[in-house]
Amino acid sequence: MNLKSVNSLSSQFIDKIPKGLSNLDSIKKYNTYLPWGALSILLVVYIYFLLRLDFGFGSYYGDEIFYQKNSESFYQSGELSASFTYSGKGSKIGGFDAHGPAYPLLYSFLLMLKASPSFHIPLTNLLVFGITIFALAIKRTHLTQFPLQLLLILGSPFTLFYGFSYMPELIHFSIGIGLYLLFSAYFKHESPSNLWFLLIGIGIAGLFRSTWFFAWVALGISLIPKKKWLGLGLMASGIGAALFYSSFFYEQTPNVFSNSLDLIQLNNWGRAIYEVYFNTKRNIYFLLHYTEGKYYWVWKIWVLVSLIFGLIYQKKSKLIRLSTLLLLIQLAFSVIIYKTYEWTDWRMLSPVTMLLNLGLIENRKLKYPSWLLVGLSLASFFLILPFQQKIIGLRNDYTLPGIEKSVIEELKNLDQALIRIHPFVLEKYQLEELPLVNHDGNILRYILPFYELDEAPATHRLEIENHQLIIRSENILAQ
């Protein structure tokens, strides 16, 4: 058989193959259409849970009441200092709660537009999230990368869980997406204007969670080879801003960091070092063993694989290198200073890991690592569905006894009051119904003693007597 006959047979064989499989266009179409097909399935899941909501849907976790009521109190009174605090003192500067002043400012926006106080927080979360997704769509670097990035974001268990929540974690996912866009723009064109936009963006993010200031640290480290003094200045600014903001604009709660600072002030360095050592050892154990279910384990694998890919491919782009460094800083902070259990690692690491994932997917040469990361995220997404079903049901049916109208009226008659709520009342009554201002429009303040703290002297106490709520003045002795 000569060469001419071989070519003839080859041509006949190729002609019998579907055209879509005989060229690279099929691969491109596959990479383009598969994410959109998967996104359509995710859309069905989101619609299903949306239809499961009813009029009883409300806050369920303890922290949610602070975001809800302190944004309402700012809207009603015009005072940014918190109505609900753990100790009655609030932060050293401003009297804010343990989450700082940024959330009341943000969450009061929809209240000013007459949104329902019952739903203004989840609506704000979704609004901010939608804006960042829209910005991502506009930025769209490549036809195949955007749908894969969108699949990663919407296919995250984090998005599903906090999309139906009164917690602000969807805001932090949005911050992670926003910082990805700002970092990407800066590294593509390192102009002074892009640098300023990036620095301001990080500064705004830090107002919502002080650990976002560590992005200045990561950026500073990346700039040192070319701009030494600017890099060192950003590193110092990031560490200083995180320490200063968390120390003076957050109401202090018991943790290893604050305890160690107190011990250092007492010159008890040995005890302070031991506190940090013990906390680190405990957090490493929980990082390896603590879980809320199979979806939690898969999520941990996603974070680990993301970090490994970040370290392997850090030379591919400055964005991957910087976001990997930021994840390492955040992980070290969580292990050494903070905690890695009770959902804390989930909340602290997910937004930063998302930032890294978006950077990895942006690089079109990393197709297989990108699909693996998306696959892990989707696996965790589908594994969390039973738990999500349960939580939605609990939010719908979480009905506690309301506050009597006579008690509400009595509270509204108080002036410059600081009311300590009895721990039993915290668990058994609808705190959402507590008034936040008196009849003169002045703010009412409450102590919610979830922690053992040095409390400000209360003027009144909200207690239960003979199975009824009563307001007892501290100036009147109980009989």
Beta strands, then each sheet from edge to edge (+ up, - down):
strand 1: 84-85
strand 2: 418-421
strand 3: 445-447
strand 4: 460-465
strand 5: 468-473
sheet 1: 1+ 3+ 2+ 4+ 5-
end
